[in-house]
């Protein structure tokens, strides 16, 4: 039986784990930056920042998003119609708000690196 070099294997394993930890940290940093950008897009959309409104509106007219919008608004409308007339309105607003929030996140997630995200934020003055 030969003697095994476990120190070399352990060092390689530790180096690999450090690389994986660094990749995971970078992914978490990008995800947090995307969420922050989505929140900034949402705020800019509802404070009448026209270039952001145009970007969100373009995403809303995407075929899949439009289909989702129609379904969500129909579902909210169905709930609204079950309420007395004086109590209607909040479900539709909530559905619209959630839709804009989801679209803003989808737009922010198009940026797959921190550099792309920074460039995007500069382009939209976020």
N, C-alpha and C positions, 0 to 999 in steps of 0.2 A: 504494500500500500504506500502510495506517495503522500507527500505533505502538500496540502492545498493552501493556496495563497488567498486567504479570506480577507486580508487587509485591502488588497486591490479591488476585490469585488465590493466591499463595503464602501470604499472611497467612490467607486463608480456609481453605486446606488445612491449615496448621499449627494453626489453632483447631479444626478438625474432628478432627485427629489427637489433640489434647490431650483433647477430649471423649471420643473412643473409648478412649483410654488410661485415663481416669478411670472410664468404665463397666466396662472390663475389670478394673481394680483392685477396684472395688466387687463385681463378680461373684466374683472370687477370694477376697475377704474373706468374703463370704457363704458360699461353698462351704467354706472352712476352718472357719467358725463352725458350719456344719451338721455337719461331720465331728466336731468337738469335742463338739457336743451329742449326736450319735449315740454317741460313746464314753462320755459321761457317762450316757446312758440305759442302755447295755449294763451298765456297772458297777452302776448303781442296780437294774437288773433282777436281777442275780445277788447283790446284797446285801440282797434282800428288801424293797425300798422299794415298798410296796403300790400307791401311785398309779401308779408307773411300770409295775409288773407288770400292772395293769389296762389301761393304755394299750397295752402290747405285746400282751397277750392279745386285746384287741379287734382289733388289726391282724392277729394270727394267725388269727382266725376269719373274716376277710375271705375271700370265695370264691376269689379268685385266689391269695392267699397260702396258703390251705389246700391247694389243688391242688398248688402248688409244694412245700409241706411234705411232702405224701404222696409225691410223686415223689422228692424228695431223700432222705427216710428209707428208701424202698424201695430206692433205689440203694445207699445206705450199708449197708442190711441185706443186700443181695445180696453185697457185698464181705465183710461180716462172716461170712456163712455159708460163705465159701470158706476161712476161717481155722480152725485148730484151736480147740476150745472154750475152752481156757485163754487164747488170744490175742484173744478177741472183746471188743468194747466201744468201742475208740478211734474207729472210723469213725462210729459213731452219735453219739458225743459231739461229734466234729468237725463233723458235718453239723448237729447241733442248734445248736452255737455259731455257725456261719456263718449259719444261718437267723436267729437272734436278732440278730446283727450287722447283717444286711441289713434286717431289720424296723426296727431302731433308726434306721438311716440313712434309710429311707423316711419314718419319722415326723418326723425332723428336717428333711427336705427339704420337708415340707408348709409350712414357714415360708418364705415367699418374699422377705421383707425382714429386715433386721437388727432392726427394731423388733418384728416378729412373733416372731422368734427369741428376743429378750431377754424378751419377755412370756411366751413358752412356758417358758423357763428359770426365770423367777420363779415361774410357776405350779407347776412341779415341783421347785422348790428345788434346781436343778442348779448 
